[in-house]
Amino acid sequence: MTSQEQDFQALVDSDQRIEPRDWMPEAYRKTLIRQIAQHAHSEIIGMQPEGNWISRAPSLRRKAILMAKVQDEAGHGLYLYAAAETLGADRADLLDMLHNGRQKYSSIFNYPTLTWADMGAIGWLVDGAAIVNQVPLCRCSYGPYARAMVRVCKEESFHQRQGFEILNTLSHGTPAQHDMAQDAVNRWWWPSLMMFGPPDTDSPNSAQSMAWGVKRFSNDDLRQRFVDMTVPQSEALGLTLPDPEVAWNEKRESYDFGEIDFTELFEVIKGNGPCNKARVEHRRRAHNDGAWVREAASAYAAKRRTASETAA
């Protein structure tokens, strides 16, 4: 190990932050770019399933809240792309890789939103899983990523509360509304558990990421935290989780839960989910339609720069 590698690892081991100008292993830089880019892509793709319901929200209040949430997700993507750029990545290149399938986004966004109750299930389950996954990233060893995650997590907590409130209203409404809420939970429960990634035995990159301080906990540990947090909440909602094996384990002081069929996760990752093609195609079309805005902004910035240089 070189002296630079020793100094780098010493910073990580002492829980210090690696900053953009610090020396870092090339593998560390590439790992961060891949992870941050996937996270950013997930935020902007994740605007689609909820944006689909803005015009159909049941009240003006619900519409305003949902619009604010989708806007937050666009902002999260902005923070994260900016963090990736501090590592030398180019935002345009990252988006090109998303559009041509060379980089991935979270598999959870390849499922359809069939009813208004899905807005509640996404907020409660999907954003709840995101919070469990992302709060430890606030202590990530890479400074710009960690600082971006502080704000992201604060906003995600509001998103989870919004989802919980939607489901609580529906589950305590008419029998038809209760059934709608239960159906949404039934469909989103297992995909939410898969958000934490494959089991630790099938996650070859986790050990190195944890050694670098990028990850703080294993996939299975985070998944267990999510289950332990969610089961009591489901009881408060008056909804049933679609897993008959969920039960309190007195010895472990945690909830047991059933085996996850990760075959579905890998199929969705390969591009065979219900909405993979539609999500990426919509993203490509929006990117192309917005080209004139980016060109105009660049031209205006160049004009301002030239004027400033002339004045100087």
Residue frames as qw, qx, qy, qz and C-alpha x, y, z in Angstrom:
[[0.000, 0.888, 0.460, 0.000, 0.00, 0.00, 0.00],
 [0.408, 0.472, -0.022, 0.781, 1.41, 3.38, -1.02],
 [0.183, -0.192, -0.453, 0.851, 1.65, 6.33, 1.37],
 [0.328, -0.068, -0.201, -0.921, -1.27, 8.00, -0.46],
 [0.622, -0.257, -0.663, -0.327, -3.42, 4.91, 0.01],
 [0.470, -0.247, -0.676, 0.511, -2.45, 4.77, 3.68],
 [0.014, 0.089, 0.218, -0.972, -3.36, 8.42, 4.21],
 [0.476, -0.150, -0.426, -0.755, -6.66, 7.92, 2.40],
 [0.637, -0.293, -0.709, -0.071, -7.61, 4.87, 4.46],
 [0.327, -0.171, -0.564, 0.738, -6.55, 6.62, 7.66],
 [0.239, -0.040, -0.002, -0.970, -8.99, 9.45, 6.89],
 [0.631, -0.198, -0.543, -0.517, -11.77, 6.96, 6.21],
 [0.612, -0.211, -0.722, 0.242, -11.01, 4.91, 9.33],
 [0.202, -0.175, -0.457, 0.848, -11.04, 8.04, 11.51],
 [0.128, 0.714, 0.683, -0.091, -14.48, 8.93, 10.14],
 [0.067, -0.552, 0.116, 0.823, -13.20, 12.02, 8.33],
 [0.630, 0.678, 0.293, -0.240, -14.53, 13.26, 4.98],
 [0.542, 0.000, 0.506, 0.671, -12.80, 12.85, 1.65],
 [0.245, 0.783, 0.137, -0.555, -13.13, 16.09, -0.33],
 [0.750, 0.651, 0.116, -0.026, -12.87, 16.61, -4.12],
 [0.299, 0.843, -0.435, 0.110, -9.27, 17.87, -4.02],
 [0.590, -0.509, 0.619, -0.094, -8.06, 15.01, -1.82],
 [0.256, 0.345, -0.859, -0.280, -6.27, 12.05, -3.36],
 [0.778, -0.009, 0.430, -0.457, -8.51, 9.01, -3.71],
 [0.420, -0.089, 0.857, 0.286, -8.15, 5.56, -5.32],
 [0.276, 0.126, -0.526, -0.795, -9.51, 5.45, -8.85],
 [0.287, -0.274, -0.907, -0.140, -11.76, 2.53, -7.90],
 [0.086, -0.490, -0.597, 0.630, -13.25, 4.63, -5.07],
 [0.169, 0.361, -0.126, -0.908, -13.94, 7.49, -7.49],
 [0.319, 0.004, -0.741, -0.591, -15.57, 5.19, -10.05],
 [0.218, -0.367, -0.887, 0.175, -17.67, 3.46, -7.39],
 [0.020, 0.497, 0.403, -0.768, -18.96, 6.81, -6.14],
 [0.241, 0.251, -0.375, -0.859, -19.76, 8.07, -9.64],
 [0.310, -0.152, -0.873, -0.344, -21.70, 4.89, -10.38],
 [0.202, -0.454, -0.792, 0.354, -23.62, 5.01, -7.08],
 [0.050, 0.478, 0.219, -0.849, -24.35, 8.75, -7.10],
 [0.243, 0.150, -0.536, -0.794, -25.38, 8.65, -10.77],
 [0.281, -0.288, -0.898, -0.176, -27.75, 5.74, -10.16],
 [0.128, -0.513, -0.619, 0.581, -29.20, 7.65, -7.22],
 [0.120, 0.397, -0.078, -0.907, -29.65, 10.82, -9.31],
 [0.266, -0.015, -0.747, -0.609, -31.20, 8.86, -12.18],
 [0.203, -0.395, -0.886, 0.133, -33.63, 7.27, -9.72],
 [0.010, 0.495, 0.392, -0.776, -34.78, 10.67, -8.52],
 [0.267, 0.351, -0.260, -0.859, -35.62, 12.02, -11.97],
 [0.325, -0.090, -0.856, -0.391, -37.13, 8.77, -13.25],
 [0.155, -0.358, -0.831, 0.396, -39.07, 8.57, -9.98],
 [0.211, 0.275, 0.114, -0.931, -40.90, 11.77, -10.92],
 [0.317, 0.021, -0.675, -0.666, -42.82, 9.86, -13.61],
 [0.296, -0.337, -0.893, -0.039, -45.05, 7.44, -11.67],
 [0.122, -0.562, -0.552, 0.603, -46.22, 10.21, -9.35],
 [0.078, 0.302, -0.212, -0.926, -46.37, 12.94, -11.98],
 [0.166, -0.195, -0.846, -0.468, -48.85, 10.68, -13.72],
 [0.257, -0.589, -0.758, 0.112, -51.34, 11.43, -10.91],
 [0.139, -0.200, -0.191, 0.951, -50.96, 15.21, -10.51],
 [0.303, -0.073, -0.337, -0.888, -53.86, 16.00, -12.82],
 [0.614, -0.298, -0.646, -0.342, -56.01, 13.29, -11.18],
 [0.189, 0.015, -0.706, 0.683, -55.42, 14.09, -7.51],
 [0.183, -0.582, -0.789, -0.067, -58.73, 14.03, -5.58],
 [0.180, -0.916, -0.305, 0.190, -58.48, 17.58, -4.24],
 [0.313, 0.883, -0.156, 0.314, -56.60, 20.83, -4.78],
 [0.483, -0.754, 0.428, -0.120, -54.72, 20.25, -1.53],
 [0.875, -0.105, 0.443, 0.164, -53.58, 16.80, -2.63],
 [0.681, 0.662, 0.123, 0.290, -52.58, 18.19, -6.02],
 [0.026, 0.929, -0.277, 0.243, -50.44, 20.94, -4.47],
 [0.651, -0.573, 0.497, -0.021, -48.72, 18.49, -2.12],
 [0.882, 0.157, 0.390, 0.215, -48.00, 16.01, -4.91],
 [0.502, 0.816, -0.017, 0.285, -46.64, 18.75, -7.17],
 [0.233, -0.869, 0.402, -0.168, -44.32, 19.89, -4.37],
 [0.808, -0.315, 0.493, 0.066, -43.12, 16.32, -3.87],
 [0.812, 0.445, 0.255, 0.278, -42.34, 15.80, -7.56],
 [0.224, 0.918, -0.175, 0.277, -40.52, 19.14, -7.57],
 [0.553, -0.698, 0.453, -0.047, -38.47, 17.96, -4.56],
 [0.891, 0.002, 0.411, 0.194, -37.41, 14.88, -6.51],
 [0.589, 0.737, 0.036, 0.329, -36.16, 17.04, -9.38],
 [0.142, -0.903, 0.328, -0.240, -34.15, 19.00, -6.82],
 [0.795, -0.416, 0.439, 0.049, -32.69, 15.82, -5.37],
 [0.844, 0.373, 0.234, 0.308, -31.49, 14.84, -8.83],
 [0.273, 0.894, -0.126, 0.331, -29.86, 18.28, -9.17],
 [0.471, -0.773, 0.410, -0.114, -27.99, 17.95, -5.85],
 [0.864, -0.180, 0.453, 0.123, -26.75, 14.48, -6.77],
 [0.729, 0.583, 0.132, 0.332, -25.62, 15.27, -10.31],
 [0.039, 0.924, -0.257, 0.281, -23.72, 18.23, -8.85],
 [0.666, -0.581, 0.467, -0.028, -22.05, 15.88, -6.34],
 [0.893, 0.176, 0.340, 0.236, -21.05, 13.52, -9.17],
 [0.480, 0.827, -0.030, 0.292, -19.52, 16.44, -11.06],
 [0.310, -0.860, 0.393, -0.098, -17.13, 17.09, -8.16],
 [0.784, -0.253, 0.545, 0.157, -15.64, 13.68, -8.99],
 [0.112, -0.408, 0.623, 0.658, -14.92, 14.71, -12.58],
 [0.348, 0.400, 0.836, 0.141, -18.07, 13.26, -14.12],
 [0.113, 0.028, -0.289, -0.950, -19.94, 15.20, -16.80],
 [0.480, 0.260, 0.556, -0.627, -23.68, 15.53, -16.24],
 [0.637, 0.464, -0.247, -0.564, -24.46, 15.26, -19.96],
 [0.355, 0.328, -0.871, -0.089, -22.44, 12.04, -20.17],
 [0.191, 0.027, 0.868, -0.458, -24.30, 10.59, -17.17],
 [0.594, 0.383, 0.287, -0.647, -27.66, 11.37, -18.76],
 [0.555, 0.458, -0.562, -0.409, -26.52, 9.84, -22.05],
 [0.165, 0.197, -0.959, 0.120, -25.62, 6.65, -20.19],
 [0.405, 0.215, 0.666, -0.588, -29.04, 6.61, -18.56],
 [0.614, 0.481, -0.017, -0.626, -30.77, 7.09, -21.90],
 [0.599, 0.435, -0.617, -0.267, -28.80, 4.36, -23.67],
 [0.934, -0.249, -0.167, -0.195, -29.08, 1.84, -20.84],
 [0.621, 0.364, -0.533, 0.444, -25.43, 1.88, -19.73],
 [0.024, 0.162, -0.636, 0.754, -26.40, 3.13, -16.25],
 [0.322, -0.446, -0.829, -0.102, -29.31, 1.98, -14.10],
 [0.305, -0.407, 0.199, -0.838, -31.85, 3.51, -11.76],
 [0.348, -0.107, 0.790, -0.494, -33.80, 1.98, -8.88],
 [0.093, -0.153, -0.929, -0.323, -35.92, -0.99, -9.97],
 [0.093, 0.469, 0.714, -0.511, -38.85, 0.27, -7.88],
 [0.255, 0.530, 0.005, -0.808, -39.76, 2.89, -10.48],
 [0.212, 0.153, -0.786, -0.561, -40.52, 0.27, -13.11],
 [0.025, 0.397, 0.905, -0.153, -43.88, -0.59, -11.54],
 [0.077, -0.507, -0.444, -0.735, -47.13, 1.11, -12.60],
 [0.104, 0.126, 0.529, -0.833, -49.22, 3.40, -10.39],
 [0.087, -0.347, -0.856, -0.374, -52.74, 2.05, -10.89],
 [0.296, -0.781, -0.530, -0.148, -54.79, 3.99, -8.32],
 [0.092, -0.846, 0.158, -0.501, -54.58, 7.07, -6.12],
 [0.814, -0.568, 0.116, -0.041, -53.72, 4.78, -3.20],
 [0.860, 0.206, -0.047, 0.465, -50.41, 4.06, -4.94],
 [0.163, 0.755, -0.186, 0.607, -49.37, 7.64, -4.11],
 [0.618, -0.671, 0.234, -0.335, -49.80, 6.69, -0.47],
 [0.975, -0.132, 0.104, 0.143, -48.00, 3.37, -0.79],
 [0.656, 0.514, -0.125, 0.538, -45.07, 4.99, -2.60],
 [0.100, -0.783, 0.251, -0.561, -44.77, 7.68, 0.04],
 [0.742, -0.551, 0.269, -0.273, -45.05, 5.30, 2.97],
 [0.952, -0.097, 0.249, 0.146, -43.17, 2.26, 1.68],
 [0.735, 0.495, 0.041, 0.462, -40.88, 3.43, -1.13],
 [0.088, 0.804, -0.227, 0.542, -39.84, 6.71, 0.48],
 [0.726, -0.619, 0.229, -0.192, -39.71, 4.95, 3.84],
 [0.941, 0.004, 0.140, 0.309, -37.26, 2.42, 2.41],
 [0.495, 0.680, -0.066, 0.537, -35.30, 5.26, 0.82],
 [0.305, -0.845, 0.229, -0.376, -34.97, 6.98, 4.19],
 [0.875, -0.408, 0.256, 0.048, -33.62, 3.83, 5.84],
 [0.842, 0.296, 0.140, 0.428, -31.18, 3.43, 2.95],
 [0.393, 0.710, 0.026, 0.584, -30.13, 7.05, 2.75],
 [0.445, -0.882, 0.057, -0.144, -29.83, 8.32, 6.32],
 [0.810, -0.387, 0.219, 0.382, -26.53, 6.40, 6.76],
 [0.627, 0.467, 0.218, 0.583, -25.28, 8.11, 3.58],
 [0.115, -0.966, -0.012, -0.233, -25.32, 11.39, 5.50],
 [0.552, -0.711, 0.417, 0.124, -22.17, 9.96, 7.11],
 [0.883, 0.415, 0.078, 0.205, -20.70, 8.74, 3.82],
 [0.662, -0.387, 0.135, 0.627, -16.93, 9.18, 3.58],
 [0.361, 0.303, 0.362, 0.804, -17.25, 11.44, 0.51],
 [0.064, -0.335, -0.360, 0.868, -18.09, 14.94, 1.68],
 [0.293, 0.100, -0.274, -0.910, -20.21, 16.33, -1.20],
 [0.475, -0.215, -0.784, -0.337, -22.38, 13.21, -1.28],
 [0.333, -0.354, -0.739, 0.466, -22.86, 13.20, 2.48],
 [0.032, 0.284, 0.221, -0.932, -23.84, 16.88, 2.56],
 [0.376, -0.029, -0.504, -0.777, -26.29, 16.48, -0.32],
 [0.451, -0.267, -0.847, -0.092, -27.95, 13.61, 1.51],
 [0.092, -0.251, -0.595, 0.758, -28.65, 15.70, 4.61],
 [0.355, 0.230, -0.003, -0.906, -31.12, 17.86, 2.70],
 [0.483, 0.019, -0.730, -0.482, -32.46, 14.95, 0.65],
 [0.336, -0.216, -0.887, 0.230, -33.31, 12.97, 3.79],
 [0.107, 0.268, 0.434, -0.854, -35.06, 15.92, 5.44],
 [0.477, 0.206, -0.247, -0.818, -37.34, 16.24, 2.43],
 [0.458, -0.002, -0.859, -0.230, -37.87, 12.49, 2.14],
 [0.061, -0.194, -0.816, 0.541, -39.22, 12.45, 5.69],
 [0.394, 0.316, 0.175, -0.845, -42.04, 14.76, 4.57],
 [0.511, 0.200, -0.628, -0.552, -42.69, 12.52, 1.58],
 [0.285, -0.079, -0.947, 0.128, -43.11, 9.52, 3.86],
 [0.139, 0.296, 0.602, -0.728, -45.54, 11.40, 6.11],
 [0.462, 0.285, -0.206, -0.814, -47.56, 12.45, 3.07],
 [0.484, 0.080, -0.812, -0.315, -47.85, 8.81, 1.98],
 [0.146, -0.170, -0.878, 0.424, -48.81, 7.65, 5.46],
 [0.279, 0.297, 0.335, -0.849, -51.51, 10.32, 5.65],
 [0.521, 0.200, -0.472, -0.682, -53.00, 9.31, 2.28],
 [0.459, -0.034, -0.885, -0.068, -53.18, 5.65, 3.31],
 [0.038, -0.192, -0.735, 0.649, -54.52, 6.51, 6.76],
 [0.413, 0.246, 0.063, -0.875, -57.33, 8.56, 5.23],
 [0.590, 0.155, -0.604, -0.513, -58.23, 5.82, 2.77],
 [0.375, -0.006, -0.915, 0.150, -57.96, 2.93, 5.21],
 [0.015, 0.324, 0.691, -0.645, -60.35, 4.66, 7.62],
 [0.355, 0.182, -0.194, -0.896, -62.75, 5.73, 4.87],
 [0.835, 0.134, -0.011, -0.533, -65.31, 3.68, 3.00],
 [0.856, -0.122, 0.500, 0.055, -64.87, -0.09, 2.52],
 [0.754, 0.610, 0.126, 0.206, -63.96, 0.57, -1.12],
 [0.125, 0.901, -0.341, 0.236, -61.28, 3.08, -0.07],
 [0.623, -0.546, 0.554, -0.087, -59.89, 0.64, 2.49],
 [0.896, 0.185, 0.386, 0.122, -59.71, -2.06, -0.17],
 [0.536, 0.812, -0.080, 0.217, -57.92, 0.34, -2.53],
 [0.182, -0.833, 0.487, -0.190, -55.32, 1.12, 0.14],
 [0.781, -0.292, 0.550, -0.034, -54.84, -2.56, 0.95],
 [0.847, 0.468, 0.212, 0.138, -54.42, -3.43, -2.73],
 [0.316, 0.880, -0.278, 0.221, -51.72, -0.77, -3.12],
 [0.429, -0.669, 0.586, -0.156, -49.80, -2.06, -0.09],
 [0.902, 0.024, 0.430, -0.006, -50.08, -5.61, -1.42],
 [0.754, 0.619, 0.072, 0.210, -48.47, -4.57, -4.70],
 [0.234, 0.858, -0.304, 0.341, -45.71, -2.33, -3.32],
 [0.712, -0.639, 0.278, -0.083, -44.57, -4.29, -0.25],
 [0.906, -0.069, 0.282, 0.308, -42.26, -6.83, -1.89],
 [0.571, 0.646, 0.046, 0.505, -40.73, -4.41, -4.44],
 [0.209, -0.905, 0.191, -0.317, -39.99, -2.05, -1.52],
 [0.805, -0.490, 0.320, 0.092, -38.07, -4.80, 0.28],
 [0.840, 0.271, 0.227, 0.413, -36.09, -5.41, -2.90],
 [0.187, 0.954, -0.053, 0.227, -34.99, -1.75, -2.94],
 [0.506, -0.770, 0.386, 0.052, -32.21, -2.64, -0.48],
 [0.329, 0.616, -0.690, -0.193, -30.57, -4.80, -3.12],
 [0.813, 0.048, -0.571, -0.105, -29.77, -8.50, -3.24],
 [0.813, -0.580, -0.048, 0.033, -28.95, -10.47, -0.08],
 [0.251, -0.852, 0.440, 0.134, -25.50, -9.90, 1.35],
 [0.716, -0.171, 0.634, 0.236, -24.28, -13.24, 0.00],
 [0.594, 0.506, 0.502, 0.373, -25.03, -12.04, -3.55],
 [0.083, 0.994, 0.053, 0.035, -23.76, -8.46, -3.16],
 [0.846, 0.069, -0.066, 0.524, -20.05, -8.60, -4.11],
 [0.307, 0.588, -0.059, 0.746, -19.42, -4.84, -3.95],
 [0.500, -0.800, -0.193, -0.269, -20.82, -4.25, -0.46],
 [0.805, -0.420, -0.107, 0.405, -17.73, -5.29, 1.47],
 [0.524, 0.164, 0.079, 0.832, -15.45, -2.87, -0.37],
 [0.101, -0.691, -0.243, -0.673, -17.99, -0.04, -0.15],
 [0.654, -0.730, -0.189, -0.061, -18.23, -0.56, 3.60],
 [0.763, -0.222, -0.035, 0.607, -14.43, -0.62, 3.93],
 [0.320, 0.330, 0.164, 0.873, -14.32, 2.74, 2.13],
 [0.012, -0.377, -0.488, 0.787, -17.04, 4.20, 4.33],
 [0.251, -0.072, -0.463, -0.847, -19.41, 4.67, 1.39],
 [0.673, -0.392, -0.502, -0.376, -21.88, 2.21, 2.90],
 [0.236, -0.503, 0.580, -0.596, -22.38, 1.93, 6.65],
 [0.645, -0.056, 0.654, -0.390, -24.65, -1.10, 6.85],
 [0.158, -0.039, 0.910, 0.383, -25.24, -4.21, 4.77],
 [0.391, -0.144, -0.518, -0.747, -28.28, -4.71, 2.54],
 [0.535, -0.354, -0.765, -0.063, -29.82, -7.27, 4.88],
 [0.287, -0.308, -0.531, 0.735, -29.28, -5.11, 7.97],
 [0.162, 0.098, -0.064, -0.980, -31.02, -2.16, 6.32],
 [0.475, -0.208, -0.663, -0.540, -33.87, -4.37, 5.11],
 [0.459, -0.371, -0.759, 0.275, -34.41, -5.64, 8.65],
 [0.102, -0.237, -0.308, 0.916, -34.50, -2.08, 9.98],
 [0.320, -0.037, -0.354, -0.878, -37.17, -1.22, 7.44],
 [0.528, -0.308, -0.757, -0.232, -39.34, -4.20, 8.36],
 [0.383, -0.349, -0.648, 0.559, -39.02, -3.42, 12.08],
 [0.036, 0.184, 0.099, -0.977, -40.06, 0.19, 11.43],
 [0.358, -0.031, -0.484, -0.798, -42.92, -0.62, 9.07],
 [0.354, -0.287, -0.889, -0.049, -44.81, -3.44, 10.80],
 [0.113, -0.475, -0.607, 0.627, -46.04, -1.30, 13.73],
 [0.167, 0.291, -0.136, -0.932, -46.98, 1.46, 11.28],
 [0.329, -0.105, -0.768, -0.539, -49.08, -0.98, 9.26],
 [0.260, -0.430, -0.827, 0.252, -50.97, -1.88, 12.43],
 [0.004, -0.452, -0.283, 0.846, -51.65, 1.81, 13.11],
 [0.254, 0.184, -0.445, -0.839, -52.95, 2.15, 9.56],
 [0.712, 0.163, 0.496, -0.471, -55.23, -0.84, 9.96],
 [0.709, 0.539, -0.353, -0.288, -53.66, -2.49, 6.90],
 [0.903, -0.235, 0.356, 0.056, -52.15, -5.94, 6.54],
 [0.034, 0.659, -0.656, -0.366, -48.74, -6.61, 5.05],
 [0.876, 0.274, -0.191, -0.347, -48.94, -9.31, 2.34],
 [0.423, 0.411, -0.780, 0.209, -46.63, -11.69, 4.16],
 [0.807, -0.454, -0.239, -0.293, -48.12, -14.31, 6.48],
 [0.815, -0.049, -0.378, 0.437, -44.68, -14.99, 7.94],
 [0.065, 0.595, -0.248, 0.762, -44.34, -11.55, 9.53],
 [0.739, -0.575, -0.348, -0.045, -44.08, -12.18, 13.28],
 [0.192, -0.858, 0.380, -0.289, -42.25, -10.73, 16.26],
 [0.824, 0.105, -0.487, 0.269, -39.17, -12.74, 17.23],
 [0.554, -0.829, -0.001, -0.082, -38.66, -12.31, 20.96],
 [0.839, -0.275, 0.135, 0.450, -35.16, -13.76, 20.87],
 [0.532, 0.277, 0.232, 0.766, -33.89, -11.45, 18.11],
 [0.032, -0.669, -0.332, 0.664, -36.12, -8.54, 19.19],
 [0.153, 0.331, -0.446, -0.817, -36.97, -8.02, 15.54],
 [0.775, 0.309, 0.227, -0.503, -39.66, -9.12, 13.11],
 [0.457, -0.056, 0.818, 0.345, -39.26, -12.25, 11.06],
 [0.556, 0.556, -0.010, -0.618, -40.50, -12.04, 7.48],
 [0.902, 0.256, 0.345, -0.030, -40.87, -14.33, 4.50],
 [0.588, -0.163, 0.500, 0.614, -38.34, -15.17, 1.82],
 [0.300, 0.732, -0.070, -0.608, -38.04, -12.62, -0.99],
 [0.799, 0.370, 0.423, 0.215, -38.20, -13.79, -4.59],
 [0.192, -0.700, 0.278, 0.629, -35.17, -11.96, -5.94],
 [0.471, 0.230, 0.704, 0.479, -35.73, -13.47, -9.38],
 [0.188, 0.871, 0.447, 0.078, -38.21, -10.66, -9.98],
 [0.237, -0.875, 0.126, 0.404, -35.64, -8.03, -8.93],
 [0.432, -0.329, 0.608, 0.578, -33.04, -9.33, -11.37],
 [0.384, 0.505, 0.691, 0.346, -35.58, -9.47, -14.18],
 [0.049, 0.959, 0.263, -0.093, -36.59, -5.85, -13.59],
 [0.350, -0.725, 0.338, 0.488, -32.92, -4.79, -13.46],
 [0.479, 0.001, 0.701, 0.529, -32.39, -6.52, -16.82],
 [0.174, 0.164, -0.297, -0.924, -35.09, -4.33, -18.31],
 [0.275, -0.229, -0.863, -0.356, -38.01, -6.75, -18.14],
 [0.048, 0.324, 0.652, -0.684, -40.15, -4.91, -15.58],
 [0.287, 0.684, 0.667, -0.073, -43.67, -3.70, -16.35],
 [0.175, 0.963, 0.168, -0.118, -42.59, -0.12, -17.15],
 [0.616, -0.381, 0.295, 0.623, -38.85, -0.21, -17.98],
 [0.414, 0.294, 0.507, 0.697, -39.19, 0.72, -21.65],
 [0.030, -0.854, -0.430, -0.292, -41.89, 3.34, -21.06],
 [0.456, -0.823, -0.066, 0.333, -39.92, 5.07, -18.29],
 [0.520, -0.313, 0.364, 0.707, -36.71, 5.40, -20.33],
 [0.297, 0.470, 0.572, 0.603, -38.54, 6.38, -23.52],
 [0.150, -0.921, -0.351, -0.080, -40.46, 9.10, -21.66],
 [0.501, -0.706, 0.109, 0.489, -37.19, 10.35, -20.17],
 [0.493, 0.010, 0.486, 0.722, -35.48, 10.44, -23.60],
 [0.149, 0.694, 0.539, 0.454, -38.40, 12.33, -25.13],
 [0.298, -0.924, -0.207, 0.121, -38.46, 14.90, -22.32],
 [0.553, -0.490, 0.258, 0.622, -34.70, 15.38, -22.64],
 [0.393, 0.235, 0.546, 0.702, -34.93, 15.95, -26.39],
 [0.010, -0.825, -0.491, -0.282, -37.91, 18.28, -26.06],
 [0.386, -0.891, -0.086, 0.224, -35.97, 20.39, -23.57],
 [0.725, 0.062, 0.169, 0.664, -32.87, 20.74, -25.74],
 [0.214, 0.715, 0.203, 0.633, -33.82, 24.27, -26.81],
 [0.474, -0.870, -0.064, -0.125, -34.00, 25.39, -23.17],
 [0.784, -0.414, 0.161, 0.435, -30.49, 24.12, -22.45],
 [0.571, 0.346, 0.271, 0.694, -29.17, 25.71, -25.64],
 [0.039, -0.859, -0.187, -0.474, -30.80, 29.05, -24.80],
 [0.624, -0.778, 0.019, 0.078, -29.40, 28.97, -21.26],
 [0.771, -0.153, 0.220, 0.578, -25.91, 28.22, -22.58],
 [0.383, 0.577, 0.269, 0.669, -26.14, 31.03, -25.15],
 [0.267, -0.907, -0.128, -0.300, -27.29, 33.49, -22.51],
 [0.738, -0.602, 0.098, 0.289, -24.49, 32.46, -20.14],
 [0.681, 0.122, 0.256, 0.675, -21.94, 32.91, -22.95],
 [0.141, 0.775, 0.243, 0.566, -23.37, 36.35, -23.75],
 [0.487, -0.869, -0.032, -0.082, -23.14, 37.44, -20.10],
 [0.800, -0.346, 0.171, 0.460, -19.58, 36.12, -19.88],
 [0.538, 0.402, 0.263, 0.693, -18.51, 38.01, -23.02],
 [0.092, -0.877, -0.178, -0.436, -20.10, 41.22, -21.74],
 [0.659, -0.742, 0.032, 0.120, -18.34, 40.85, -18.39],
 [0.761, -0.112, 0.229, 0.597, -14.97, 40.26, -20.05],
 [0.348, 0.630, 0.262, 0.644, -15.47, 43.27, -22.35],
 [0.316, -0.907, -0.112, -0.255, -16.34, 45.51, -19.41],
 [0.758, -0.561, 0.113, 0.313, -13.26, 44.34, -17.53]]
